[in-house]
Amino acid sequence: MNTSGVARMEKQNTATYCAVINENGELSLGLGDMDIHQQITEHYVSQFEKQISSATLVCLDGNIPVPTINYVCSLTEKYNLNIWYEPTDAEKACKPFLSDAWKSLSYSSPNLAELCMMNKTLGLMVPKGNP
């Protein structure tokens, strides 16, 4: 596997997440340490512009910082690339929608709570009874 884009940082924890799923298959409790994602900065990503420019699809995770999301969206627009945004949770779902970065998104995979947060951030109606 090509790991040339993987940064190894001493004295930093790998992102971890533990989910407790109930008998209906729904999340009952989730606990994670995602702080390492803050190290994925625009400067770090800029080192890989050549690789990104030739990608078939660019995937973004909602755990990375807003400025990095904005930067990656600007690159995908520059190179006319498709971009997939995985919100990861309702509070992070709004990140690309805090600026015009969302206009670069081709795909997203929100659950209902994440979709409602995206709509709220854009000032769109959210059906009553939803998060």
N, C-alpha and C positions, 0 to 999 in steps of 0.2 A: 504494500500500500504506500502511496506517495504521501508522506507526512511533511512535505516542505513548507506547508502553510500552517503547521501546528507549532505554536510557541510553547516552550517549556519554561516555567517560571518557578524558581526555587522558593521555598517557604510560602507557597500559595496552594490553597486547596483546589482540587478539581471540583467542578460543579457536581452537586449531588441532589437527588430528589427522592423522597420516599412518599408513596401514596398508600392510603388505606382505603380500600374499595368495599362498599357495603354489599349485601346479598343481591341487590338489584343492579350491581355493576356500576354504581355511581360513586363518585369521590366522596368519601366521608371526612377525610383529613389528609392534608398534604403538607409536607415539611421539606424545605430545601435550603441549600446554600448556593446561591447563584452569583455571589460577589465577584468571582473571577471574570464574569462577563464584562465588568467595567474596564478591563484591560484591553478589550477589543475596541480600540479607538480609530478615528479616521486616519491618523498617522500610520497605525499598524496595517489597516486595510489597504492604504494607498500603495504599499509595497507590492501588492498583488493586482494592480490595475490591469496589467497585460493579461494575466490569467482570467480575470473577471471579464475583460472585453471580448474574450472568445468563448465564454460560457453559453451553454444552451439555455440554462435556467439558473437564476441566482435566488438562493433561499435566505431569508432573514428570520431570525429568532427574536421574539419580543423582549428577551432578557438583555440585549445589548443596548448601550446608551442611545438616547434620542439623536445626538449629533452624528453618531456613526450610522444610524438608520437613514438619516437625511443624506449623508455623504454617499452611501451605497445606492440610494434611490437616484441621486444625481448622476452617478456613474452608469446605472442601467438606462437612464434616459439618454445620456450622451452616446451610448453604444447601441441604443434601440434593443435592449434585452428584456426578456420576460423576467418578472420577479415575483416570488411567492413569499408571503408574509405569514408566519406562524405566530399568533398573538401570545401564546403560552398561558395567559390568565387575563381576567377581566381588567385588572388595573393596568396591565401593560399593553392591552389591546389598542389603546388610544394613541400610542407613541407616533406612528406615521401620520396621524390625523391632527397633530398639533401644528403642522405646517402643511405646505402643499405637497410634501413627499408622497402622500397617499395616492396622488394622481399618477404616480409611476407604477403602482402595484398592478400586477396582472391577475394574481390569484391570492386568495387567503383561505384559511381553514379555521374560522372561529366557531366556538360552540355558541349556544344561545346567549349566555351572559356576556361573552366577548363581543358578539355582534351588537347587542344592545348598547354596550359601552362605546363601540365605534359610532353607532348612530347618534348617541347623546353628544359625543365629541363634535360631530359634524352639525349638531343642532337639528337633527332629524327626529321625527316622532318615534317613540318606543311604545308598542302596544301595552295597555294596562295589564297588570299582573305579571309583567316580566321584570327581570332584574334591572 
